[in-house]
Amino acid sequence: MPRTPGEPPKYREVADDLRRRVNAGEFGEARKLPPERKLREHYNVSLMTLRQGLGVLRDEGILESRVGSGWYVAEWRPIVRNALKRLSSAQWGEGLSMWDIDVEDRDMSATDVQIELVEAPDDVARALDLDEGIPVWKRNRRYVVEGEIVMRATSYIPDDLARGTRITQIDSGPGGTYARLKDAGHGPVEFREQLRCRLATPAEVEDLQLAAGAPVVEQHRSAMRRDGRVVEINRMVLDASRFLFVYDFPA
């Protein structure tokens, strides 16, 4: 029977229902899904449609396929990255870490933290609307969640905004960089993020301990204060298999 206009594809319905069942803990401690034959019968779909739905959850990091054994709920629980919640001033403005939104009660740490005053690279200078040679503070760190490297983040803050604040120290304090900018009268009120998926470079494979050819998400964020000045540029490279990006919009 043909779909009615606006009706989601059947494989999406399969994926949505399986996601609900996984979240409800239906598959127990063994985490093993029924065989594909039984799933086909349950959803009354073709093998191709079923595998499309399973593939959606595999790409989200919710399921994993084991050769000769079947489909399982993935041992790794994806980091749910909700941009609208984590960037809200109600989060960092209250001295909380944006990572509290992402990882909740999971163990997270920043490693390989490097803080230095450098001349702004040309592209960073353009993004921050700075003249050539103007110094910026570069904060470079790698994030580890439950023992797994998940992301490298490198942010740049103009020296005239960061000077004399804890932004220039390894521990920037409760609420992080944005809270310190707010303390200094430069708190961001608007953000712009750009994301693209691509294959990891050899250097990223080594840095994030990925398999060769693994996908990453490259995420660039600009933070602007009320007069429109860009107060921080943050460039992140994320292990695509570790994250689920969520965007909630009001109707």
N, C-alpha and C positions, 0 to 999 in steps of 0.2 A: 504494500500500500504506500503510495507516495506521501511524502511529508507535507504538512500544511505550512503555509508561509510563516516564518518566524520560529518554527519548531527546531530545536537543536538537533544536530545529526545524531543518529542512533549510538554511534561509538562514544559520543560525549555523555549521553545518558548512562551508558555502561560505566564510563569512568567516574561520573559523579556519584553513582550508587556505590561503586566499589570503594571510593574515597570515604563515603559516609560509613560504610561497614568497617573499614580499617580504623577510622577514628573512634568508632564505637567499641573497638577491641574484639570484634567478632571472631577473628582468626586465632585468638588465644596465644599461649606462650610459644607454640611451635611456629606461628607466623606463616604457616603454609596455606595457600589458597587451594580450593578444590581443583581437580584437573580441568583442562580447557574444555573437554567434552561436557562435563557437568555445568561449567559456566555458560557454555553455549546454550544448553538446554534451559538453564535458569533464565537467561536473558532473551532467549528465542532469537538469536542473531547468527549470522554466518561466522565462520572462523576468521575471515578477514576483518569483519567489524569488531569482533571480540579482541583480536590482537591490536587493532587500532586503539581501542579503549585502554587495554593494558599498557600499551606504549605511552599513552598520555601520562599515566601514573608512574611509569618507569622514568620518563623525562622529568617529572616533578620530584623524583627521588623517593617516592612513596613505596614503590614496588621494585623488586629485582628479580631477574630471570636466572635460574641456575640450570645449566645444560644437563639434560637427562633427569632432572628432578622436578622442575616446574616453577611456579611463581610463588614468591614469598614477600611478606611485608619487609621492607628494607630495615636493616638494623640501625642505620643512621637516620635520625629524625631530622628532616630539613629545617634549616633556620628560616623562620617566617619573617621576611623583611618587609614591614609595612611602613612605607615612606611617610604617609600622612601622620601616623602616630608617633614615629620615632623623631621626626623633625619638629614636632609641636613644641612651642616654648613652654607648654605645661610640663614637658618632660625635662629637657635640659635646664629650663629656667628655674626648676625647683631643685636643682643640684643632683639630678639623677642622670645616669648614663643612658645614652640611646640604645646601648646594647641590652639594657634591661628589658626593652620591648622585644628585641630579637630572640634572646636566649632564655628569658625568664629565669628559672632556677638552675640552669646548666652552668658548668664550670667554663669560664672564659678568661683569657689573659692576653695581654699585648706583649710580644717578644721582639727582639732585635730592634728596640726603639732607638732612633737616631734623631737628635735635635741639633740643627745647625743654622747659622746665619749665612746665607749665600746670595750671590747676585741672581736676580730672577731670570730663569731661562726665557728666551724670547717669547715663546708661546704663553708662558705664565704671565710675563709682563703685559702682553696684549690683553689677556683675560682679566688681569687686575687693573688695567688702564694705567700702568706705571711707565715711566721713562726707562730707557736702557740703563742698566747698571744699578738700579735702585735695589737695595737689599730687602730680602724677605726671609722669614723664618720657615724653614722646611722641617716638617714633622713627619717622619717616615717610620712606619711600624707594621708588624705582621700580627695577625690575630689568630689565636688558637682556641678552639672550642672542643671540650671533651677530648683533648689530646690530639685533635686533627687540625692541621693548618687550613684555614678557610679563606683568608683574604690578606692582601697587601694594600695598605692605604698610605698615600703620600699627600700631605696637605701643605699649602703655602699661604702664609699670612703676612701682609706688609709690616715691615719693621716699625713704622711709626704707630701702628695700632697694637702691636704685640709687646713693644719695649716696656719693661717695667712690670710685666704681668707674668703669671705662671705659665703662660703659653710657651715661654722660652725654657721651661723646665720639663724634665721627663714626665713628672706627674703634674698635670695641669689643674688638678683639683676637682671637686664635685661639679658635675655638669659639663666638664671638659672645656674645650676651646670656645664654644659659643657662650657658655656662662661667663668666661673670663672676658670675652669681648663685650658682653652686656655690662659687666661690672665697670668696664672702662668707657662706657657710653657708646659702644659701637655694635650693640646687639643686632643680629640679623632678624629681619622681619619677613624675608622672602627667600625662597630657594628655587633653583632650577637644576634638574637632573637630566642627564642624557645617558642612555644605556645602549650597548651593542654587544652582540654575542660573536665570538670569533674563536679560532683555535689558539691555544697557548703558545707563546714563543718558547724557544729552548731555555732561555733564562727564567721564564715564568714556570716552566715545567720543573726546573731545579729548585726554584725558590719556594713554590707551593707544594712540592713533592707530588706532582701529577704524573699520570701516564702520558707518554708521548702522544700528541694529537688530541689531548683532552680539551673540551670546550671551557672557556672562561667567559665571564661577563665583565666588560670594561664599563665602569660607571664613573661619570664626571659630575661633580656637584659644584655649583656656584652659590655662595651665600651673600645676600645683599642687605645692607642696612636701610633705614627708612628713606634716605636721600638717594638711593640707587647705587651707592658705591659698593663694589664687590669687596668683601672683607676677608673672604677665604675661597681658595680653590682646592678641592679635594679630588684626587684621582685614585680610584680603587680598582683592583683586579681581583675578582672573586672566582673561586672554584664553582663552576656552574652546577655541579652535582650536589652541592651542599646547601643551596638556597632555594626558597620559594618566594617570589616577589608578589606582594598583595597590594592592591590599590583600592581603597574604599572612597567612593564619591557620593556626595549627597544628591538626591534626585532633583 
